[in-house]
Amino acid sequence: MLRIGYITALMMLLLVSCKKQDQKPIDQIPLRLTQFVNPFIGTDGPGNTYPGATVPFGMVQLSPDIGIPGWDRIAGYFYQDSIITGFSHTHLSGTGAGDLYDILVMPTNSRFSKTIKENNFKPFSYFSHNREGASPGYYHVTLDSYGIEAEVTATERTGIHRYSFPKDSISKVHVDLGYAINWDAPVDTYIKVVDDSTIEGYRFSTGWAKNQRIYFVMKFSRPFSGFEIFENDSIASSPVYGKNTRISLQYTFEEPTELVIKTSLSTASIDGAYATMKVEAPHFNFDSYKEKAELQWDSELSKIKVETSDENQKTIFYSMLYQSMLAPTLLSDVSGNYKAANDSIGHADGFDRYDTFSLWDTFRAAHPLYTILHTQRVPHFIASLLAHYKETGLLPVWSMQGNETNMMIGYHAVPVIVDAYFKGIHMDAELAYQACKASALDSSRQIDLYQKYGYVPTDEHHENWSVSKTVEYAFADWCIAMFAKDMGYMEDYSYFLKRSENWKNHFDQQSTFLRPKDRNGTFVSPFIPKEYTNYYCESNAWHYFWFVPQDIPQLIELTGGEERFSQKLDSMFSYSPTENDKLPLFSTGMIGQYAHGNEPSHHVAYLYNYIGKPSETQKRVRQILETQYRNEPNGHCGNEDCGQMSSWYVLSSLGIYPVNPAQGVYHFGTPLFPKATLNLENKHRFSIIANKLSKENKYIKSIRLNGHPLKRLYITHKEIMAGGVLEFEMDAKPHDEVFKHATLPATLTIY
């Protein structure tokens, strides 16, 4: 017995010793990158972002709503406000379109009963930012008027609420399907009380998305003691149907009590919502869902590790990386069913169906970024674009919630598909090619006139946008030409390559601008390039002059050569608006005529690379990085636009940017971090090192790729995905002479 006791004691000692050795000091435990994300960036000013809970590319965006309409509250929330009217389950990130806000939930009790006209007399609470916070996948706030602590988190298709109620005999949870602000309006809603802890229903609405359908099931961790159900503010019985329905669920809390609510969504059916809840949200452990959401975000954020002593800069970077993954959003439920763009119920076989494709914005930088970081998800994006084509006969222009909004211009699903095709992303290539071709040969949106005249002529329509349409159609035509050539369709190749030169039909040699023309081929007069007119999409002639990413050398030649082109670029950044100039809402982030708050300007700083002045690109890119993004609620200089504004920052801070976003090439700008490591999904690592980097040392002295000197101002997608090390030597002075003979991406070539 003594021997057994001795052995047992020895084993216990060894176990304790091993356990102590396994434990790491607190300062050695890896910190989650989620701590560097500030979801409030863009919730003030023109950013139009929301601070609530979602997971990467998820269907649910569970976020607080102020409940008052207006441009500043497009995403439901505005940092300057002081009330909350509830928490709805769907939101748009950084757009100019006020839609969604589906299924509003608001907890109340007897402590407060005030109503106000501004939010249509809905229950609300005052709140303070001092008792509010957010991190990826989680948002919390104290509803001061009721003394209720509100917390929300999410899975892909389920919103999870936790409300900590104080003692009160008249506590309620209001679920409002008639709630609507901005462009959104319900057309048919339905609520049914299934049992004392379950309700189900749907909300069909119109707005920017003309036929939006959300089905839901909502389960409560504690049974409600009773309910009042309303149709158009009149008490009714369950089930209830109508444009404006809501229900108030009643609780008596004899002591402080937590209530967890799960809301699962489907765009196809109530059965789909039930299936979602069974798979994604089977229990009521709020902290478990919160932890899972945070781990999902940390996994995605860890695809890029930046090293810097500047915590503020690091927070901006990871906040932008976070915002780059708020769209596209899931459309299909766990059964693969979804509301299709032809208003049928579609089924995604072998892929997840996504929507919220803000393509006029995101084709420029967001989708190229996805091809680097999300190579396993991009095939689902492409399959979703092609599903839209099969449902409607055309690729989407700006689609959301299974609807074509036809917002903005171009057929920019084309560069997204072509870029992915040449980067080796899996797709049905023949179907993809036919979809691209069909969208370019359509007769809507003045494409028929574009084909007839070789340009879009002016008309009296308030969104004629003739010059912008021509140049954007021409770029997509170049993409189709490259696709056709690779697919062996040589006749199509010649046809679309010729069409890709249509931008020249707007070139005015006298003014050296792309100028609007009427049907007779006469330039419109008078013509003032800095004026915002109906001929340019949310821009002026200065902004759209540079949008010829398929053939910048030809643009330089037509402008009068490198010296004249350089002068014009300099003027772009120095010719500032005057006090008397009428600037529209979207003209923000101004540096001269350059407007970083709107997408057409986003590639312009990189064009100095084409004329032997890379130091000017480096100077301007650093200026934009440092002045147009801030770690504060008013931290975006313009609409965030579903990931484009943030993706520009992510790529540019790494020192790279796709001037032609379908060529598989990234121009060098200037890196913002001493070291950044890309942990790619193909298991390769690609490191970007900037030696001697500082605020002053923003100029590139030399470049090495995997130890070998690089005598060009770009890197290819294939080189990044192969892994390796890109190394910059930085200096405080320009070194344009080093890159005087540096090669540039060839035109008419996909890398």
N, C-alpha and C positions, 0 to 999 in steps of 0.2 A: 504493500500500500504506500509506503514511504517513497519507493522507487517511482510508482505511478504518479504520485503527487509531484515529485521532483521533475519528472518529464513534462507533466502538464504545465507546471510553472515556467519551465524553460521555453516551451512552445508559446505560451502567452507573451513572454518577454520578447521572443523573436518576432511575433506578430505585431506587437506594439512598436518595436524597433523598425520593422519594415514599413509600417503605416506612417511613422514619423519621417522616414526617408522618402516615401512617396509624396508626402505633402510638400507643396511648393510655397515659398514665402508669398505673401499677398502681392508684392510688387512684381512677382514673376508670373502671376496668373494672366493669361492672355485677355486683353480687354476687347469687348465686342465693339465693332465699328459702328453699331447703331448709336452709341453714345455721342458720336460726332455728327449726327443728323439733327437738323433743326427744321421740323415740319412747318414752322410758322413763317419761314422765308417765302415771301410772295403773297401773304395773306393781307398785307397792307399795300397801298400804292396800286400800280397797274398789273401786278402779278397774277391776280385772280386764281390763287391756289387755295386748297382746303387743308386743314390741319389734322383731319380725322384719321380713322384706322382703316387700313387696307393691307393686303399682301401683294407681292410683286405681280403686276398685270392681272389683279383679281377683279372679279365681277362686282364685289361689294366695296363701296367707299363710304363707310359709316362715320358721319361727320356732323358736327353741330351746325344748325341753321339759325341765323339771326331771325329769319322769318319776315324780313322786309325786302322788297324788290329793289333793283337798281343795278347799274353797271358795276359798282364796287362789290356787289354781292352776287356776282355771276356764279361763284362757286359755293354760294350759300352762306359764307362767313366773311366778315370784314373786321379786321383787328381793331379798328377804331370804335366799334360798337360795344355796347355794355349789356345787351340782353341775349338770351338764347330761347328760341321758341320750340326747340326739340332737336332730335337726332334722326336724320333721314339716311337711307341706305345707299343712295347712288348720287355721285357728283362727277363733274368734269373738272379736270385739272388745267387751269391756266388758259381757258379759251375765252372768246368774246361772245359765247352763246349761252343764254340762260335757260338750261333745261335740266331734266331729271328731278332730283329731290324726292324720290319715291319712298313712301311708307314712313311717315313722320311718327316718332315715338317721344312722348313727353311725360315724365313723372311729376306729380304734384301732391300737395296735401292741404290741410286747412289753414296753414300759416299765411297764405297770400292768395288773393283773388282778383287783383287788378287786371284790367284788360286795356288795350290801346288800339286805336283805329289803324295805326301804321302797319301792324301785323295781322290785320283783319280780325281783331279781337280774339286771337288764339291765346291759350295759356302760355305764359312765358315766365322767365326768371331773370333777375339781374345777376351778373357775375363779375368777377374781377380776374384780371390776368395774374394776380398774385396767388390765386388758388386754381390755377389752370396749368396744364402741361401736356406735352405730347412727345412721343418717340415712335419710330417705325412700328406700325401695327398696334398702336395704343394711343388713346387720348383720355384725359380726365379733367374734370372741372367740378367745382362746388357750385351748385345752384343755390345761391345765397338766399333767395326769397323763401325757399322751402327747407333749407338746411339739409339738402339731399346731395350726397356725393355721387357723381355720375362718372362711369368708366365705360369705355367701349373698346373692343378689339374685333378681329375678323379672321375667318378662314377664307378660302378662295371665293365661296359663294354664300357664306353665312355671316351675318353680323351678330356679335355677342355683346349684350349690355349687362352691366352690373350696377344696380342702384342701391346705395346704402341709405335707407330711410330712417329718420328719427321716429321716436314714439309718436303716433298720431292715429286717431280712430277713423280719419277720413282721408286716407291715402289713395291715390289713383294712378293708373297708367293709361294715358290717352294714345290711341293709335288712330291717326288721321290720314285717310286716303284722299280726302278732298283738298288737303293742303297743296297749294301751288303758288309759285312766284315766278316772276320774269316771263319767259316765253312759254312756260309749261302750263298745261291745263288738262285736268282729267276729263275723259269722255265716258267712261264706264268703270265703275268700281264694285267690288263685292266683298262682304265680310260674313263669315259664318263662325259661330261659336261651336266648336267641336265637342269640348268638354270643359271642365273647370280649370284646365291649365293649357288649353290649346285653342288657337283661332287660325283660320286659313282665309285666303281670299286672293283677289287680284286687283291690279290698278292698270287700266288702259288709259293712255294719255296721248296728247298731241302737243306739238311745240316745234322745236327744231327737228326732232325726230317725229314725223307725222303720224306714225302708227307704232307707238311704244307699248309693249306688254310686259308686265312684271307679275308673276304669280308668286305667292309666298305661303309659308306656314310658320307660325310663331308659337313657341312653347315657353312656358313660365315655370321656374323652379319651385314656385309655391302657388297653390290654387287660389284663384280670386274668389271672393265671397259673393260677388254679384257683378252685374254690368248694366250699363245703359248703352243702347246702340241707336245710331241716328242716321236718318236720311234727310239731307238738306235741312239740318238743324231741328228736325222733328223726331221725337222718339218713335222707334219702330221695333220690330221683333226680328230675331235671327232666323234665317239669313236675311241680309239686306242688300239690295242692289240700287245703284244710282250714280249720278255724276259726283255727288258729294256725300260720302259715307264716312262715319267714324265710330269708334267705340271707346267707352271709358270703363276700364276694369277696376273694381273696387277692392280695397284691402283695409283691414284693421290691424295695425301693428302696436301691440301692447308694450313693446320694447324695441330698441334699435335693431333693424332687420335688413339683411341683404336679400335682394331679389335679382336673379339672373334671367335674362330673356334671350332666346335664340331665334333668329329670323333667317330662314333659308330661302333663297330665291331661285327661280327658273324663268326663262323667257318663253318656255314652251307649254308648261302645264303645272297644275297644283301637284300632280303625282311626281313631277320632276323635282319640285321643291321638297316633298317628303323624302324622295330618294337621296337628295343632297344632304338633308339633315341626318339621315341614317348613316351616311358615309363620312361626312365631314364634322358633324357636331352631335355625337351620340350621348354626351353627358353634359353636366352643368358646372364643370370645374373651370371657372373663368380664368384663373391663373395659368392653367394648363394651356388654354387657347392662346393666351397672351404670350407665354413662353415660346410656343410653337411659332407664332407669327414673328417674334423677334429673331428666332433662330433662322427662319426663312430669309429674313432681311439680312441678317449677318452673313449668311452664306452667299447671297448675291453681292453684297457690298465687298466681300473678301476677294472678289474676282480682280480687284485692283487694290494693292497695298501701296499707299504713298508714305514717304518718310519726310518729315519736316518738323522743325521746332516751332513753327507758327501754327498754334492751335486754331486760331481764327480761320486761317487759310484752309486748314484741314477740315474744319466744319463746313465751310462753303463747298469744298470738293465733294464730301460724302453726302451733303444735302442735295447737291446737283445730281450726283449718281443715283440717289434715292428717287428724286423727281423724274429722272429719265425712265423709271420703271413703273410709273403710274398709268401708263397707256402704252399700247392697246390694252383692252380689257376683255376678260372672258365673256363669251356670249352663250356658249353651250353649257348645259347642266351635266351632272355626273353620268347621265344616261346617254349623253352625246346629242341631245335634242336642243333645238333653239328656234327662235322666231327668225325666219329667213327674210331676205330683202324683197322677195316677191309676196310677202305676207303669208306664206305657207309655214308649216312646221318642218324645218330641215333636220337632217341627222348628220352629224360629223362622224364619219367612219374612219377610225384610225388616226384622228387628229382632234385637237381642241379648237373649237371655232372662236375666233376673236373678232372684236369690232372696236369702235372708237379709233378710226384711222384718220388722223388729222394730216393728210398726206401733203398738202401744200406747204406745211411746215416741216414735217418730220422726214421727208425724203432727203433733206439736205444734210443732216448730221445724225439724227436719232437712229434711223434704220441702218446706216453704215456702222454706227456704234454697236447695234444689236448683232450684226454679223461677226463682230469681234468677240463680244462678251456672252452672247446668248445663242450660240450656234445650234443648240438642241431645240430651242423654242422658235427660231426663225422659220423652219419648215412649216410650223403650225400657222404662223402669220401668212406665209405665202399661200398655203392651202386655203386659208380663210379668204384671201383676196380672190382666189380662183373660184371658191364656192359662191361668192358674190357674183362673179361673172356668169357662172352656170345658172344662177337664179334670175339674173336680169339681162344677160346678153352683153353687159359692159363691166369693166373693172370699176371699183368704187372711186369716187372723187373725194368725198368726206363722209364716211359712213359711221353710224353709231346705232346701237340697240337694234340691229337688223333693219336699218333704214338708210336710204341714200338721201343726204341733205342737200347735195349739189352745192355746198358752200365752197367758195373760192374757185380757183381756176386750174386748168391743166388736166392731164391724165397721168398723175404722178405715182399711181400704182406701177406704172411702166418702169421708171428707173429703179424702184424698190425691187421689182421682180428681176430685172436684168442684172442689177448689181448682185443679187443673191445667186442668180444662175451662174455667172462667171466666177463667183467665189466658191462654187461647188456645193451650194445648199441643195438638198434633195427636193425635187419638185417634178411634176408632170410637165416636162419641157415643151412638148407639142401643144398641150392645152394652154400652157402659159404663153407661148408664142401667139397662138390664135387669139387669146384674150387681149394681148397687147395690140395686135393688129386691128382687131374689131373696135377697140376704144379709140384708135387713131383715125378710123375711117367712118366714125359715127357722124351724123348730120346735126346733132344738137350742140348747144353751147358755142355756136358760130364756127364749129369745125368745118361745116360745109362751105362757109365763106372763105375760111383759111385755105381750103383746098382749091377753091375757084380762083382766088386772087393771088395766092401765095403770101397773104397776110390777112389779118382781121381788120376790115375797114371800120371807120368810125360810124357811130349812129347816135341817136339821142337817148339811148337807154342809160340809166344812172349808173349801171355797172358795166358799161361797154368794155372798159379795160382792154382796149384793142391791142396796144403795144405789148402789154404784159402777156396777153393770151398768145400772141404770135411767138414771142421768144420762148415761152414755156412749152408750147406745142413743139417748137423746133428742137428744143433739147430732148424731149421725149422721143421725137422722131429719130434723132441720132442714136438713142438707146435701142430703138427697134431695128435700125439699120445694122447695128453691131450684133444684135440677137439673130437677125435674119441671115447674116453672113455666116455665123457659126452654125446655124441650123441648115445651111445649104440652100437657102432661098435667095438666090443671087438677083433675081428680078426685083424682089421686094427690097433687097439691100440697096440697089441702085435708086429705087423710087424714094425710099425713106431717107437715104443719104442726101439726095437732092432737096427734099423737104426740110432737112435739118439746116439748110442754108437760108431759109425764109426770113430769118431775123435781119438779113442784109436789106430786105425790101423796106425796112423802116429806117435804114441808116441815112442820115442827112449830112452830106459832105460839108455843107456850109456851117452848120452848128456843131457838127461832130457829136450828135446825139441820135438816139433812136426815137424817131418823131412820128406822131400819128398821121395816118393818111386816110383820105376819103375813098369812095369806090372808084373815082376817076384817077386815082394815083397821085393826087395833089396833097402836099403836106398842109396840115392844118395851121392856120395863122390867126391871131398872133400866137407865138410859142415862147413861153418863159419856162426853162427847164426846172426851176425850183418850185413851180406852182404845182399844187395837188389838184389834178383834174380827173375826169371820168375815164381818161385814156390809160391810166396806170393803176394797177390793183393795189390799193392802200399805200401808194408810193408816188414818187414823181420821176421825172426823166433822169435825174441824177442816180437814183437807186437802181433803175432797171437798165441803165446803159451797160452795166457790167455782167448782165446775166447771159453770157454765151459760154458756159463752162465747157462745152464740147469743142470750142475752137478759139481760145484766147489769142493765140498768135495771129489769126486772121482779124480779130477785133483790133489788135495793136496796129496792124498794117493799115487798116481802114482809117484809124484815128490819126495816122500820120507818122507812125513809127514810135520807137521806144521813148524818145525824148518827149514827144507830145503826149504820149500815154502816161508817162511819169508825171508830167505837169497836171494832167487831168486827175490822176489819182491823188496828188498832193492837194488839189483843190477840193476833192471830195471830202477830205478830212479837215480842211481849213476854212472853207466857204460857209460860214455859220449863218443860220437864219437871223434876220433882224427882228426887232420888236414889232414891226408892222406886218411881218409874215404871218399868214393864217395857217397854223399847224394843226392837223387833225389829231384825233384822239390817239391814233396808233403811231404817231411820230414821236417816239421817245428814245431815250438813250442816245441823244444826238452828240456826235463829234463832227462838227462841220455839217455836211449834208448826210454823212453816214448816220444811219439810224439803227442801232443795235437792238432796239426794242421791236423791230419788225424784220421778218426773215430775209427779204431780198438782199439785204446788205451783208449777210453773214459770211460770205466768202471773200468779200472785197479786200480786206486787209492782206490776204495771202497773194494778191495779184502782183505785188512788187517782185515776187520771186521770178516772174516771167521776163523781167526787164533788167536783171542783174543787180537788183537792190534788195536782197533778202534782209538787210539790216532794217529797212523800213517796215517790212512785214513784221520782224521781230519787235520793233518798237511799238507798232500799232497794236499787235496782238497783246503784248504785255499791258498796254494802256487800257485796252478793253477789259481784260481779265481783272485788273485792279480797280477799275472805276465803275463798272456796270453790274457788279455782283457784290452783295454785302450780306453779312451774317446778322440780319435783322428782319423784322416783318416786311418792311419796305425795301427788300433786298433784290428785287428784280426790276430792271429798267423798263420792262414791257410784259405783255402776256407771256406766261411760261410756255403755252402752246403745246401741251401734251408731250413734253419731253424734248422739244427742239432747243429751247433756250438753255436748258440744263445740259443737253448733249454737246452743244457747242463748247460749253465751259469744260466738260470732262475731256473731250478730245484736245481742245486747244491748250489746256493746262498740261497735258502730256507732251505737247510740242508737235502735234500732228493735226491735220484737218483735210477732209476730202473736198477739194475745190470742185471737181467733177464727181458727184456722189454716186456715179455708176461705173467708174473706171477701175476701181480696185486699187487706187493710188491715194496716198495721204501726203500732202505737202508739209514741209517743216515750217513751224512757226518759231516759238521759243518755249522751252519747258518751264513750268512754274515750281517744280519740286526737285530737290537734289536726287531723289530716286523714286521711281514708281515701278512696281512689278505687276504685270498682268498674269494672273493665274487662269490660263485658258481652259476651256472645257475639253479640249483634246489632250489634256495633261501636260502640255508644254508651258513653259514660262518665258515671258518676254519682258526684259528689264530695260528701263530707260533711265540712264544716269546722266546727270548734269554736273560735271566737275567745276568747282569754283563758282557755283551759282550764288548770286546775291541780288539784292534790289538793283544795284548798279550794273552787275554783270549779267545783262539780259541778252547780249549779243553772242552769236555762235561763231567760235573761232575755227573749229574743225569738227568733223563727224566721223565716227567709226562704227561699223556694223560688224559685230563678232570679231573685233580686233583689226579689221581691215578698213583703211581709209575709204570714205564714201564721197565720191565726187559728183553728187547729185543732190537736189533739194527735195527729195521725196523718198518714201519707202513704200513698198507694195504690200498689199494685204497678205499675200503668200509668205512674204518674209516675216511679218509679224506672227502669223499663225504657226510658222515653223519653230518659233521660240528663238531665244538668243539674247544678245545685249546690244542696244543702241546707245552709243556714248557720245555726249556732246562736251566739248571744251568751251567754257563760257568766258567772256571777257567784257570789259567795260566800254570798249570801243568797237565800232563796226569793222567787219572784215569782208567787205564785198569783193575785194580783189581776189580773195581765196576762192570765191564761187563764181568768178567772172565767166568761166567756161563750164560751169556746172550744167549737167544735162537736166532737161525738164521732161515731164511726161509727154510722149508723142501724141499728136492728135490722130484720130481714126484708129486708135488702138485701145484694147482692153487688156489689162495686165492680169 
